[in-house]
């Protein structure tokens, strides 16, 4: 069994037929998936989707790109569904700075507080912003979560592990040409790794150019099993155990 811990297939704009997509995922052994919100309406859509499909769960939050438009409504969504398993994706993105940095920081602090108040884990999006991220995270001892789509340095990966965070890996890990990134991915302990697709984005090799889907979690697992010289079943068992522990999945 596999878990796709981060996808956006709940988006009404998702271009693949949903029932067919979910059946293909099930056939590939992907039996749970978390639909991750990036804004108020998107979070509502994730909840609705998760309520409709037994294998789906929802995470609610405002992506750092969109924090300039507000994030307060997220607090009103917590508790509206038993399928909500996390707050996210939230964080800091200084690569594009679509929202001012000070607004991103305010939103991150506020949404972490929401997660604390409701004992929920957090799905973090951090891009070129770890120097600002770590002080905010460290101000909230006890918060648990995952660094989504992690591609940063091994040094920051180790800092994450020291803080008990999980590391989310997706299709990027199968097509990056950066030797330092490849070495970092190889160094992630199995007990702290979770799999994700970020569908419809970041389709793994050898399916580049196609719309991403939860099915491809198996492709990512097969790639890392090959690199580590272990069975894909070992990857599946470890990452599913981790996902269940972090998100309290059934």
MDAnalysis code that builds the backbone (N, CA, C; Angstrom):
import MDAnalysis as mda
import numpy as np

u = mda.Universe.empty(750, n_residues=250, atom_resindex=np.repeat(np.arange(250), 3), trajectory=True)
u.add_TopologyAttr("name", ["N", "CA", "C"] * 250)
u.add_TopologyAttr("resid", np.arange(1, 251))
u.add_TopologyAttr("resname", ["UNK", "UNK", "UNK", "UNK", "UNK", "UNK", "UNK", "UNK", "UNK", "UNK", "UNK", "UNK", "UNK", "UNK", "UNK", "UNK", "UNK", "UNK", "UNK", "UNK", "UNK", "UNK", "UNK", "UNK", "UNK", "UNK", "UNK", "UNK", "UNK", "UNK", "UNK", "UNK", "UNK", "UNK", "UNK", "UNK", "UNK", "UNK", "UNK", "UNK", "UNK", "UNK", "UNK", "UNK", "UNK", "UNK", "UNK", "UNK", "UNK", "UNK", "UNK", "UNK", "UNK", "UNK", "UNK", "UNK", "UNK", "UNK", "UNK", "UNK", "UNK", "UNK", "UNK", "UNK", "UNK", "UNK", "UNK", "UNK", "UNK", "UNK", "UNK", "UNK", "UNK", "UNK", "UNK", "UNK", "UNK", "UNK", "UNK", "UNK", "UNK", "UNK", "UNK", "UNK", "UNK", "UNK", "UNK", "UNK", "UNK", "UNK", "UNK", "UNK", "UNK", "UNK", "UNK", "UNK", "UNK", "UNK", "UNK", "UNK", "UNK", "UNK", "UNK", "UNK", "UNK", "UNK", "UNK", "UNK", "UNK", "UNK", "UNK", "UNK", "UNK", "UNK", "UNK", "UNK", "UNK", "UNK", "UNK", "UNK", "UNK", "UNK", "UNK", "UNK", "UNK", "UNK", "UNK", "UNK", "UNK", "UNK", "UNK", "UNK", "UNK", "UNK", "UNK", "UNK", "UNK", "UNK", "UNK", "UNK", "UNK", "UNK", "UNK", "UNK", "UNK", "UNK", "UNK", "UNK", "UNK", "UNK", "UNK", "UNK", "UNK", "UNK", "UNK", "UNK", "UNK", "UNK", "UNK", "UNK", "UNK", "UNK", "UNK", "UNK", "UNK", "UNK", "UNK", "UNK", "UNK", "UNK", "UNK", "UNK", "UNK", "UNK", "UNK", "UNK", "UNK", "UNK", "UNK", "UNK", "UNK", "UNK", "UNK", "UNK", "UNK", "UNK", "UNK", "UNK", "UNK", "UNK", "UNK", "UNK", "UNK", "UNK", "UNK", "UNK", "UNK", "UNK", "UNK", "UNK", "UNK", "UNK", "UNK", "UNK", "UNK", "UNK", "UNK", "UNK", "UNK", "UNK", "UNK", "UNK", "UNK", "UNK", "UNK", "UNK", "UNK", "UNK", "UNK", "UNK", "UNK", "UNK", "UNK", "UNK", "UNK", "UNK", "UNK", "UNK", "UNK", "UNK", "UNK", "UNK", "UNK", "UNK", "UNK", "UNK", "UNK", "UNK", "UNK", "UNK", "UNK", "UNK", "UNK", "UNK", "UNK", "UNK", "UNK", "UNK", "UNK", "UNK"])
u.atoms.positions = np.array([
    [0.841, -1.205, 0.000],
    [0.000, 0.000, 0.000],
    [0.875, 1.253, 0.000],
    [0.435, 2.244, -0.779],
    [1.102, 3.537, -0.828],
    [0.136, 4.640, -0.408],
    [0.710, 5.748, 0.061],
    [-0.062, 6.950, 0.363],
    [0.533, 8.109, -0.422],
    [-0.308, 8.816, -1.173],
    [0.105, 10.076, -1.797],
    [-0.230, 11.167, -0.795],
    [0.791, 11.678, -0.120],
    [0.554, 12.618, 0.973],
    [0.334, 14.049, 0.510],
    [0.371, 14.285, -0.800],
    [0.201, 15.663, -1.268],
    [-0.191, 15.668, -2.739],
    [-1.457, 15.990, -2.997],
    [-1.904, 16.137, -4.384],
    [-2.994, 17.206, -4.445],
    [-3.309, 17.612, -5.670],
    [-4.312, 18.662, -5.890],
    [-5.366, 18.203, -6.889],
    [-5.704, 16.930, -6.834],
    [-6.665, 16.394, -7.798],
    [-8.095, 16.830, -7.498],
    [-8.297, 17.479, -6.349],
    [-9.626, 18.011, -6.011],
    [-9.950, 19.286, -6.771],
    [-8.931, 19.908, -7.350],
    [-9.131, 21.155, -8.088],
    [-10.093, 20.902, -9.243],
    [-11.168, 21.700, -9.361],
    [-12.106, 21.498, -10.469],
    [-11.441, 21.563, -11.837],
    [-10.265, 22.192, -11.914],
    [-9.557, 22.305, -13.187],
    [-8.699, 21.076, -13.497],
    [-8.625, 20.126, -12.563],
    [-7.820, 18.927, -12.824],
    [-8.339, 18.250, -14.077],
    [-7.427, 17.948, -15.007],
    [-7.849, 17.615, -16.366],
    [-8.110, 16.142, -16.626],
    [-7.733, 15.259, -15.723],
    [-7.979, 13.834, -15.946],
    [-9.310, 13.410, -15.332],
    [-9.994, 12.418, -15.916],
    [-11.247, 11.919, -15.340],
    [-11.007, 11.373, -13.941],
    [-11.722, 11.889, -12.962],
    [-11.431, 11.557, -11.570],
    [-11.649, 10.079, -11.261],
    [-12.772, 9.529, -11.635],
    [-13.037, 8.128, -11.293],
    [-11.994, 7.195, -11.903],
    [-11.605, 7.476, -13.132],
    [-10.573, 6.671, -13.792],
    [-9.223, 6.858, -13.093],
    [-8.932, 8.091, -12.713],
    [-7.671, 8.392, -12.024],
    [-7.584, 7.643, -10.700],
    [-8.672, 7.644, -9.954],
    [-8.666, 6.990, -8.651],
    [-8.618, 5.474, -8.774],
    [-9.248, 4.933, -9.806],
    [-9.182, 3.487, -10.022],
    [-7.765, 3.068, -10.397],
    [-7.115, 3.867, -11.251],
    [-5.738, 3.561, -11.620],
    [-4.828, 3.618, -10.397],
    [-5.070, 4.582, -9.526],
    [-4.283, 4.685, -8.301],
    [-4.476, 3.437, -7.434],
    [-5.710, 3.039, -7.276],
    [-6.004, 1.846, -6.472],
    [-5.326, 0.617, -7.069],
    [-5.378, 0.496, -8.390],
    [-4.752, -0.643, -9.065],
    [-3.240, -0.661, -8.848],
    [-2.658, 0.535, -8.663],
    [-1.209, 0.646, -8.436],
    [-0.849, 0.508, -6.963],
    [-1.863, 0.330, -6.125],
    [-1.600, 0.171, -4.693],
    [-1.623, 1.453, -3.908],
    [-2.028, 2.550, -4.550],
    [-2.120, 3.851, -3.865],
    [-3.526, 3.939, -3.277],
    [-3.650, 3.676, -1.983],
    [-4.962, 3.514, -1.371],
    [-5.396, 4.680, -0.505],
    [-4.522, 5.654, -0.302],
    [-4.871, 6.869, 0.431],
    [-4.200, 8.050, -0.253],
    [-4.859, 9.216, -0.212],
    [-4.256, 10.416, -0.777],
    [-4.816, 11.614, -0.041],
    [-3.958, 12.604, 0.129],
    [-4.344, 13.828, 0.822],
    [-4.447, 14.953, -0.182],
    [-5.630, 15.543, -0.266],
    [-5.877, 16.676, -1.154],
    [-5.557, 17.952, -0.385],
    [-4.603, 18.702, -0.886],
    [-4.019, 19.796, -0.123],
    [-4.518, 21.147, -0.624],
    [-5.082, 21.919, 0.291],
    [-5.607, 23.240, -0.048],
    [-4.512, 24.286, -0.134],
    [-4.735, 25.266, -1.007],
    [-3.777, 26.370, -1.154],
    [-4.446, 27.724, -0.936],
    [-5.705, 27.725, -0.574],
    [-6.456, 28.949, -0.323],
    [-7.787, 28.584, 0.296],
    [-8.588, 29.592, 0.634],
    [-9.860, 29.303, 1.307],
    [-10.763, 28.433, 0.434],
    [-11.061, 28.868, -0.791],
    [-11.968, 28.088, -1.633],
    [-11.369, 26.746, -2.001],
    [-10.075, 26.737, -2.283],
    [-9.418, 25.480, -2.627],
    [-9.469, 24.505, -1.456],
    [-9.334, 25.012, -0.246],
    [-9.437, 24.159, 0.940],
    [-10.858, 23.613, 1.085],
    [-11.850, 24.448, 0.822],
    [-13.235, 23.968, 0.846],
    [-13.441, 22.869, -0.198],
    [-12.857, 23.063, -1.380],
    [-12.964, 22.040, -2.429],
    [-12.296, 20.739, -1.992],
    [-11.169, 20.849, -1.292],
    [-10.476, 19.648, -0.806],
    [-11.338, 18.889, 0.199],
    [-11.997, 19.636, 1.084],
    [-12.885, 19.005, 2.068],
    [-14.042, 18.297, 1.373],
    [-14.669, 18.973, 0.427],
    [-15.796, 18.391, -0.301],
    [-15.376, 17.112, -1.019],
    [-14.218, 17.166, -1.654],
    [-13.701, 15.997, -2.371],
    [-13.461, 14.847, -1.400],
    [-12.825, 15.147, -0.276],
    [-12.506, 14.108, 0.703],
    [-13.763, 13.493, 1.313],
    [-14.782, 14.303, 1.477],
    [-16.050, 13.785, 1.999],
    [-16.718, 12.838, 1.004],
    [-16.442, 13.037, -0.274],
    [-17.099, 12.252, -1.329],
    [-16.371, 10.934, -1.606],
    [-15.047, 10.932, -1.431],
    [-14.250, 9.743, -1.747],
    [-13.610, 9.188, -0.475],
    [-13.915, 7.943, -0.177],
    [-13.494, 7.342, 1.088],
    [-11.981, 7.359, 1.263],
    [-11.230, 7.159, 0.190],
    [-9.775, 7.062, 0.286],
    [-9.087, 8.415, 0.385],
    [-9.860, 9.496, 0.257],
    [-9.274, 10.839, 0.240],
    [-9.375, 11.512, 1.600],
    [-8.378, 12.349, 1.878],
    [-8.353, 13.208, 3.059],
    [-8.051, 14.627, 2.606],
    [-8.228, 15.584, 3.513],
    [-8.040, 16.989, 3.154],
    [-7.080, 17.682, 4.098],
    [-6.336, 18.630, 3.544],
    [-5.534, 19.553, 4.331],
    [-5.973, 20.964, 3.946],
    [-6.002, 21.864, 4.911],
    [-6.512, 23.213, 4.657],
    [-5.452, 24.258, 4.989],
    [-5.333, 25.250, 4.126],
    [-4.345, 26.288, 4.371],
    [-4.264, 27.264, 3.220],
    [-3.486, 28.322, 3.426],
    [-3.247, 29.317, 2.383],
    [-1.773, 29.287, 2.013],
    [-1.502, 29.010, 0.764],
    [-0.152, 28.957, 0.211],
    [0.512, 30.322, 0.354],
    [1.832, 30.354, 0.608],
    [2.494, 31.657, 0.771],
    [2.303, 32.607, -0.399],
    [2.163, 32.076, -1.602],
    [1.928, 32.960, -2.749],
    [0.667, 33.799, -2.581],
    [-0.331, 33.232, -1.900],
    [-1.657, 33.853, -1.850],
    [-1.973, 34.517, -0.517],
    [-0.997, 34.594, 0.369],
    [-1.280, 35.158, 1.696],
    [-1.622, 36.650, 1.649],
    [-1.245, 37.324, 0.588],
    [-1.593, 38.743, 0.457],
    [-3.101, 38.944, 0.417],
    [-3.838, 37.880, 0.079],
    [-5.299, 37.964, -0.011],
    [-5.991, 37.549, 1.287],
    [-5.200, 37.240, 2.329],
    [-5.784, 36.875, 3.620],
    [-5.736, 35.385, 3.885],
    [-5.805, 35.018, 5.150],
    [-5.736, 33.621, 5.564],
    [-6.673, 33.331, 6.748],
    [-7.330, 34.341, 7.245],
    [-8.101, 34.200, 8.479],
    [-9.216, 33.163, 8.389],
    [-9.781, 32.980, 7.207],
    [-10.923, 32.064, 7.068],
    [-10.545, 30.612, 7.331],
    [-9.262, 30.293, 7.258],
    [-8.846, 28.910, 7.498],
    [-9.267, 28.457, 8.893],
    [-9.215, 29.367, 9.853],
    [-9.592, 29.014, 11.229],
    [-11.039, 28.554, 11.313],
    [-11.896, 29.056, 10.431],
    [-13.315, 28.694, 10.471],
    [-13.578, 27.315, 9.854],
    [-12.601, 26.779, 9.111],
    [-12.799, 25.496, 8.449],
    [-12.411, 24.317, 9.332],
    [-11.510, 24.564, 10.284],
    [-11.072, 23.473, 11.167],
    [-12.271, 22.946, 11.956],
    [-12.402, 21.643, 11.964],
    [-13.506, 21.049, 12.703],
    [-14.766, 20.853, 11.901],
    [-14.761, 21.308, 10.639],
    [-15.962, 21.154, 9.817],
    [-16.069, 19.771, 9.192],
    [-14.983, 18.987, 9.254],
    [-15.001, 17.641, 8.677],
    [-13.987, 16.758, 9.388],
    [-14.361, 15.504, 9.594],
    [-13.431, 14.543, 10.177],
    [-12.346, 14.133, 9.192],
    [-12.512, 14.508, 7.921],
    [-11.522, 14.156, 6.906],
    [-10.366, 15.148, 6.850],
    [-10.417, 16.226, 7.623],
    [-9.309, 17.186, 7.673],
    [-8.206, 16.603, 8.551],
    [-7.015, 16.419, 7.968],
    [-5.932, 15.764, 8.709],
    [-4.702, 16.651, 8.894],
    [-4.726, 17.882, 8.340],
    [-3.546, 18.737, 8.454],
    [-3.898, 20.177, 8.116],
    [-2.992, 21.067, 8.494],
    [-3.012, 22.454, 8.031],
    [-1.889, 22.606, 7.008],
    [-2.219, 23.127, 5.852],
    [-1.220, 23.296, 4.804],
    [-1.859, 23.252, 3.429],
    [-1.185, 23.697, 2.357],
    [0.226, 23.915, 2.525],
    [0.489, 25.385, 2.852],
    [1.301, 25.589, 3.862],
    [1.611, 26.927, 4.325],
    [3.129, 27.074, 4.407],
    [3.600, 28.308, 4.447],
    [5.041, 28.469, 4.581],
    [5.557, 29.776, 4.043],
    [6.749, 29.698, 3.458],
    [7.437, 30.871, 2.927],
    [8.008, 30.542, 1.556],
    [7.814, 31.433, 0.603],
    [8.391, 31.259, -0.728],
    [9.022, 32.569, -1.163],
    [10.354, 32.609, -1.101],
    [11.083, 33.813, -1.486],
    [11.626, 33.719, -2.905],
    [11.322, 32.640, -3.600],
    [11.767, 32.504, -4.986],
    [10.978, 33.430, -5.896],
    [9.660, 33.470, -5.690],
    [8.793, 34.344, -6.477],
    [8.354, 35.589, -5.709],
    [8.178, 35.488, -4.405],
    [7.689, 36.576, -3.563],
    [6.400, 37.166, -4.137],
    [5.446, 36.284, -4.465],
    [4.140, 36.755, -4.963],
    [3.377, 37.510, -3.892],
    [3.676, 37.221, -2.637],
    [3.166, 38.001, -1.510],
    [4.372, 38.560, -0.764],
    [4.231, 39.765, -0.183],
    [5.362, 40.350, 0.549],
    [5.842, 39.424, 1.666],
    [7.134, 39.452, 1.926],
    [7.712, 38.554, 2.920],
    [7.081, 38.745, 4.294],
    [6.836, 39.994, 4.682],
    [6.281, 40.221, 6.010],
    [4.874, 39.639, 6.128],
    [4.116, 39.655, 5.033],
    [2.772, 39.057, 5.031],
    [2.891, 37.535, 5.115],
    [3.817, 36.968, 4.366],
    [4.030, 35.519, 4.425],
    [4.372, 35.071, 5.848],
    [5.223, 35.826, 6.506],
    [5.624, 35.481, 7.866],
    [4.445, 35.562, 8.837],
    [3.626, 36.585, 8.694],
    [2.443, 36.721, 9.549],
    [1.494, 35.548, 9.331],
    [1.288, 35.194, 8.075],
    [0.367, 34.098, 7.760],
    [0.899, 32.768, 8.257],
    [2.202, 32.564, 8.122],
    [2.803, 31.323, 8.608],
    [2.612, 31.191, 10.113],
    [2.925, 32.241, 10.839],
    [2.770, 32.238, 12.297],
    [1.322, 31.951, 12.688],
    [0.387, 32.619, 12.039],
    [-1.027, 32.471, 12.380],
    [-1.536, 31.061, 12.082],
    [-1.126, 30.506, 10.956],
    [-1.631, 29.189, 10.580],
    [-0.967, 28.070, 11.387],
    [0.276, 28.252, 11.789],
    [0.880, 27.297, 12.718],
    [0.098, 27.302, 14.030],
    [-0.296, 28.486, 14.472],
    [-1.066, 28.592, 15.706],
    [-2.393, 27.852, 15.589],
    [-3.037, 27.946, 14.435],
    [-4.281, 27.201, 14.201],
    [-4.025, 25.702, 14.338],
    [-2.929, 25.236, 13.751],
    [-2.591, 23.814, 13.840],
    [-2.356, 23.403, 15.288],
    [-1.660, 24.249, 16.040],
    [-1.416, 23.961, 17.453],
    [-2.722, 23.841, 18.222],
    [-3.610, 24.783, 17.998],
    [-4.870, 24.825, 18.736],
    [-5.722, 23.587, 18.493],
    [-5.561, 22.967, 17.326],
    [-6.393, 21.817, 16.968],
    [-5.586, 20.521, 16.870],
    [-4.347, 20.571, 17.340],
    [-3.490, 19.382, 17.378],
    [-3.386, 18.709, 16.003],
    [-3.153, 19.530, 14.983],
    [-3.003, 19.018, 13.626],
    [-1.563, 19.179, 13.155],
    [-1.083, 18.231, 12.355],
    [0.241, 18.404, 11.742],
    [0.186, 19.462, 10.646],
    [1.357, 19.876, 10.192],
    [1.443, 20.954, 9.200],
    [2.204, 20.478, 7.968],
    [1.682, 20.841, 6.808],
    [2.382, 20.620, 5.541],
    [3.039, 21.943, 5.158],
    [4.374, 21.957, 5.204],
    [5.127, 23.190, 4.978],
    [5.658, 23.277, 3.546],
    [5.492, 24.468, 2.969],
    [6.106, 24.823, 1.678],
    [7.157, 25.874, 1.985],
    [8.437, 25.520, 1.800],
    [9.525, 26.461, 2.084],
    [10.481, 26.458, 0.898],
    [10.610, 27.625, 0.274],
    [11.492, 27.731, -0.887],
    [12.386, 28.950, -0.744],
    [13.681, 28.681, -0.664],
    [14.701, 29.728, -0.527],
    [14.396, 30.665, 0.638],
    [13.923, 30.093, 1.751],
    [13.494, 30.918, 2.883],
    [13.781, 30.265, 4.229],
    [14.691, 29.310, 4.268],
    [14.902, 28.582, 5.519],
    [15.489, 29.454, 6.622],
    [16.261, 30.463, 6.267],
    [16.822, 31.329, 7.311],
    [15.724, 32.014, 8.115],
    [14.617, 32.340, 7.473],
    [13.475, 32.930, 8.176],
    [12.538, 31.865, 8.733],
    [12.512, 30.708, 8.090],
    [11.571, 29.671, 8.506],
    [11.940, 29.059, 9.849],
    [13.188, 28.718, 10.048],
    [13.570, 27.992, 11.261],
    [13.230, 28.759, 12.534],
    [13.485, 30.072, 12.629],
    [13.104, 30.773, 13.862],
    [11.604, 30.721, 14.146],
    [10.783, 30.802, 13.098],
    [9.333, 30.719, 13.297],
    [8.964, 29.324, 13.776],
    [9.497, 28.319, 13.127],
    [9.193, 26.942, 13.524],
    [9.631, 26.680, 14.961],
    [10.825, 27.124, 15.294],
    [11.369, 26.849, 16.628],
    [10.608, 27.560, 17.745],
    [9.848, 28.573, 17.380],
    [9.038, 29.278, 18.380],
    [7.780, 28.497, 18.752],
    [7.571, 27.352, 18.087],
    [6.380, 26.531, 18.338],
    [6.804, 25.100, 18.661],
    [7.417, 24.888, 19.808],
    [7.861, 23.538, 20.177],
    [6.681, 22.568, 20.215],
    [6.932, 21.409, 19.675],
    [5.877, 20.399, 19.675],
    [5.119, 20.302, 18.367],
    [5.258, 21.308, 17.495],
    [4.556, 21.240, 16.212],
    [5.186, 20.127, 15.376],
    [4.373, 19.379, 14.678],
    [4.871, 18.281, 13.856],
    [4.412, 18.499, 12.417],
    [5.151, 17.938, 11.481],
    [4.768, 18.158, 10.105],
    [5.756, 17.589, 9.108],
    [5.618, 18.061, 7.874],
    [6.435, 17.584, 6.758],
    [6.879, 18.774, 5.922],
    [8.104, 18.697, 5.420],
    [8.577, 19.666, 4.433],
    [8.215, 19.119, 3.060],
    [7.187, 19.717, 2.481],
    [6.655, 19.284, 1.190],
    [7.639, 19.616, 0.064],
    [7.758, 18.688, -0.875],
    [8.564, 18.903, -2.087],
    [9.960, 19.411, -1.736],
    [10.602, 18.738, -0.814],
    [11.892, 19.220, -0.322],
    [12.977, 18.988, -1.369],
    [13.704, 20.060, -1.713],
    [14.797, 19.976, -2.681],
    [16.002, 20.781, -2.208],
    [16.023, 21.162, -0.950],
    [17.063, 22.056, -0.445],
    [18.320, 21.266, -0.089],
    [19.172, 21.846, 0.713],
    [20.459, 21.257, 1.021],
    [20.350, 20.112, 2.028],
    [21.381, 19.290, 2.057],
    [21.424, 18.228, 3.059],
    [21.521, 18.829, 4.457],
    [22.141, 20.004, 4.559],
    [22.230, 20.680, 5.857],
    [20.839, 21.015, 6.382],
    [19.983, 21.566, 5.538],
    [18.626, 21.881, 5.986],
    [17.792, 20.623, 6.182],
    [18.092, 19.594, 5.422],
    [17.413, 18.318, 5.656],
    [17.748, 17.792, 7.042],
    [19.020, 17.885, 7.432],
    [19.420, 17.426, 8.755],
    [18.786, 18.283, 9.853],
    [18.673, 19.588, 9.612],
    [17.998, 20.448, 10.581],
    [16.534, 20.040, 10.741],
    [15.916, 19.658, 9.639],
    [14.525, 19.198, 9.701],
    [14.409, 17.916, 10.509],
    [15.325, 16.988, 10.267],
    [15.292, 15.719, 10.990],
    [15.515, 15.930, 12.483],
    [16.413, 16.845, 12.826],
    [16.664, 17.148, 14.239],
    [15.418, 17.676, 14.927],
    [14.534, 18.285, 14.150],
    [13.298, 18.849, 14.696],
    [12.117, 17.894, 14.567],
    [12.377, 16.685, 14.123],
    [11.327, 15.680, 14.033],
    [10.448, 15.774, 12.799],
    [10.808, 16.611, 11.849],
    [10.001, 16.768, 10.651],
    [10.202, 15.594, 9.691],
    [9.166, 15.315, 8.916],
    [9.269, 14.359, 7.824],
    [9.676, 15.106, 6.550],
    [10.201, 14.357, 5.594],
    [10.646, 14.923, 4.325],
    [9.777, 14.357, 3.207],
    [9.100, 15.242, 2.475],
    [8.254, 14.826, 1.365],
    [9.019, 14.841, 0.054],
    [9.047, 13.699, -0.631],
    [9.737, 13.626, -1.915],
    [8.748, 13.267, -3.012],
    [8.972, 13.867, -4.171],
    [8.058, 13.672, -5.292],
    [8.832, 13.462, -6.581],
    [8.194, 13.769, -7.700],
    [8.792, 13.490, -8.995],
    [10.104, 14.192, -9.254],
    [10.340, 15.331, -8.614],
    [11.610, 16.035, -8.810],
    [12.783, 15.108, -8.536],
    [12.629, 14.261, -7.529],
    [13.734, 13.376, -7.133],
    [14.095, 12.381, -8.227],
    [13.198, 12.160, -9.187],
    [13.464, 11.190, -10.257],
    [14.084, 11.825, -11.493],
    [14.043, 13.156, -11.580],
    [14.591, 13.776, -12.797],
    [15.622, 14.866, -12.543],
    [15.913, 15.191, -11.290],
    [16.932, 16.196, -11.032],
    [18.301, 15.737, -11.551],
    [19.059, 16.684, -12.090],
    [20.415, 16.403, -12.557],
    [21.466, 16.904, -11.570],
    [21.014, 17.474, -10.455],
    [21.906, 18.069, -9.471],
    [22.470, 16.968, -8.571],
    [23.786, 16.714, -8.626],
    [24.364, 15.646, -7.791],
    [24.136, 15.862, -6.299],
    [24.159, 17.130, -5.862],
    [23.939, 17.402, -4.429],
    [22.507, 17.042, -4.028],
    [21.539, 17.333, -4.891],
    [20.155, 16.951, -4.601],
    [20.015, 15.433, -4.579],
    [20.635, 14.771, -5.550],
    [20.551, 13.311, -5.587],
    [21.127, 12.691, -4.314],
    [22.251, 13.228, -3.858],
    [22.864, 12.723, -2.630],
    [21.981, 13.000, -1.426],
    [21.344, 14.162, -1.415],
    [20.447, 14.505, -0.306],
    [19.266, 13.536, -0.258],
    [18.657, 13.268, -1.412],
    [17.524, 12.345, -1.441],
    [17.950, 10.964, -0.947],
    [19.140, 10.526, -1.347],
    [19.629, 9.217, -0.929],
    [19.859, 9.148, 0.577],
    [20.110, 10.311, 1.192],
    [20.448, 10.347, 2.619],
    [19.233, 10.441, 3.536],
    [18.039, 10.626, 2.978],
    [16.850, 10.739, 3.823],
    [16.563, 9.384, 4.477],
    [16.504, 9.328, 5.796],
    [16.189, 8.051, 6.446],
    [14.786, 7.580, 6.074],
    [14.645, 6.311, 5.841],
    [13.330, 5.769, 5.480],
    [12.278, 6.095, 6.527],
    [12.682, 6.128, 7.787],
    [11.703, 6.374, 8.850],
    [11.230, 7.823, 8.890],
    [11.794, 8.682, 8.036],
    [11.350, 10.076, 7.979],
    [10.941, 10.503, 6.565],
    [10.712, 9.559, 5.696],
    [10.353, 9.846, 4.314],
    [8.858, 9.608, 4.078],
    [8.215, 10.540, 3.389],
    [6.865, 10.305, 2.882],
    [6.858, 10.614, 1.391],
    [5.975, 9.944, 0.675],
    [5.867, 10.104, -0.771],
    [4.722, 11.040, -1.121],
    [4.890, 11.759, -2.223],
    [3.860, 12.678, -2.700],
    [4.008, 12.861, -4.203],
    [2.925, 13.278, -4.836],
    [3.024, 13.564, -6.270],
    [2.972, 15.052, -6.575],
    [2.206, 15.811, -5.789],
    [1.893, 17.207, -6.105],
    [1.078, 17.294, -7.395],
    [0.401, 16.193, -7.749],
    [-0.410, 16.166, -8.967],
    [-1.371, 17.356, -9.001],
    [-1.483, 18.018, -10.152],
    [-1.029, 17.612, -11.491],
    [0.381, 18.049, -11.863],
    [1.147, 18.558, -10.901],
    [2.471, 19.097, -11.195],
    [3.560, 18.047, -10.976],
    [4.766, 18.341, -11.466],
    [5.997, 17.614, -11.135],
    [5.934, 16.124, -11.465],
    [5.412, 15.807, -12.618],
    [5.306, 14.410, -13.048],
    [6.681, 13.753, -13.082],
    [6.808, 12.557, -12.507],
    [8.124, 11.909, -12.455],
    [8.564, 11.341, -13.802],
    [9.856, 11.149, -13.925],
    [10.412, 10.379, -15.041],
    [9.931, 8.928, -14.884],
    [9.548, 8.237, -15.934],
    [9.653, 8.585, -17.352],
    [8.364, 9.156, -17.951],
    [7.518, 9.765, -17.145],
    [6.231, 10.247, -17.634],
    [6.189, 11.765, -17.792],
    [7.353, 12.392, -17.855],
    [7.409, 13.839, -18.030],
    [6.592, 14.236, -19.253],
    [5.839, 15.350, -19.118],
    [4.991, 15.801, -20.212],
    [3.555, 15.359, -20.077],
    [3.298, 14.399, -19.174],
    [1.939, 13.949, -18.900],
    [1.428, 14.585, -17.617],
    [0.116, 14.626, -17.463],
    [-0.482, 15.144, -16.237],
    [-0.159, 14.192, -15.092],
    [0.304, 14.735, -13.994],
    [0.646, 13.893, -12.855],
    [-0.609, 13.372, -12.162],
    [-0.494, 12.239, -11.494],
    [-1.624, 11.615, -10.812],
    [-1.103, 10.728, -9.688],
    [-1.952, 10.416, -8.706],
    [-1.504, 9.620, -7.561],
    [-0.874, 8.278, -7.928],
    [-1.274, 7.688, -9.050],
    [-0.686, 6.433, -9.505],
    [0.830, 6.480, -9.497],
    [1.385, 7.647, -9.812],
    [2.824, 7.757, -9.996],
    [3.604, 7.763, -8.682],
    [2.914, 7.676, -7.548],
    [3.613, 7.441, -6.281],
    [4.428, 6.151, -6.377],
    [3.861, 5.145, -7.000],
    [4.584, 3.884, -7.158],
    [5.852, 4.086, -7.984],
    [5.785, 4.903, -9.022],
    [6.949, 5.177, -9.860],
    [8.072, 5.810, -9.037],
    [7.701, 6.750, -8.181],
    [8.687, 7.415, -7.317],
    [9.293, 6.401, -6.355],
    [8.453, 5.549, -5.788],
    [8.936, 4.524, -4.862],
    [9.874, 3.545, -5.561],
    [9.532, 3.146, -6.769],
    [10.378, 2.211, -7.519],
    [11.747, 2.824, -7.800],
    [11.759, 4.114, -8.110],
    [13.020, 4.799, -8.389],
    [13.931, 4.774, -7.161],
    [13.380, 5.104, -6.006],
    [14.204, 5.158, -4.801],
    [14.567, 3.761, -4.290],
    [13.730, 2.802, -4.533],
    [14.095, 1.429, -4.193],
    [15.298, 0.986, -5.013],
    [15.304, 1.348, -6.281],
    [16.421, 1.006, -7.153],
    [17.709, 1.679, -6.676],
    [17.620, 2.975, -6.349],
    [18.818, 3.708, -5.937],
    [19.374, 3.174, -4.616],
    [18.497, 2.742, -3.742],
    [18.938, 2.286, -2.420],
    [19.245, 0.794, -2.377],
    [18.911, 0.092, -3.441],
    [19.166, -1.339, -3.466],
    [18.277, -2.120, -2.522],
    [17.027, -1.650, -2.368],
    [16.064, -2.346, -1.513],
    [14.800, -2.603, -2.321],
    [13.868, -3.315, -1.742],
    [12.640, -3.635, -2.470],
    [11.658, -2.468, -2.417],
    [10.806, -2.398, -3.416],
    [9.778, -1.363, -3.420],
    [8.802, -1.575, -2.270],
    [8.668, -2.839, -1.834],
    [7.801, -3.134, -0.700],
    [8.327, -2.483, 0.581],
    [9.641, -2.422, 0.722],
    [10.223, -1.754, 1.893],
    [9.929, -0.258, 1.882],
    [10.028, 0.345, 0.700],
    [9.687, 1.768, 0.573],
    [8.218, 1.971, 0.909],
    [7.363, 1.107, 0.371],
    [5.922, 1.230, 0.601],
    [5.595, 1.104, 2.084],
    [6.157, 0.094, 2.732],
    [5.848, -0.139, 4.146],
    [6.297, 1.034, 5.010],
    [7.526, 1.506, 4.781],
    [8.066, 2.586, 5.607],
    [7.299, 3.888, 5.399],
    [7.089, 4.262, 4.155],
    [6.451, 5.553, 3.883],
    [4.974, 5.551, 4.267],
    [4.311, 4.408, 4.138],
    [2.914, 4.323, 4.559],
    [2.811, 4.398, 6.075],
    [3.707, 3.706, 6.773],
    [3.749, 3.801, 8.237],
    [3.960, 5.242, 8.667],
    [4.865, 5.940, 8.001],
    [5.143, 7.339, 8.338],
    [3.937, 8.225, 8.093],
    [3.291, 8.041, 6.941],
    [2.121, 8.863, 6.609],
    [0.994, 8.641, 7.607],
    [0.789, 7.398, 7.976],
    [-0.264, 7.093, 8.947],
    [0.046, 7.717, 10.305],
    [1.323, 7.658, 10.688],
    [1.704, 8.216, 11.994],
    [1.550, 9.729, 12.013],
    [1.975, 10.397, 10.937],
    [1.942, 11.857, 10.916],
    [0.521, 12.384, 10.799],
    [-0.270, 11.786, 9.913],
    [-1.594, 12.333, 9.614],
    [-2.746, 11.558, 10.265],
    [-2.443, 10.560, 11.062],
    [-3.463, 9.765, 11.749],
    [-4.458, 9.191, 10.752],
    [-3.947, 8.608, 9.657],
    [-4.806, 8.028, 8.637],
    [-5.251, 6.628, 9.051],
    [-6.403, 6.242, 8.597],
    [-6.896, 4.889, 8.860],
    [-6.182, 3.877, 7.982],
])
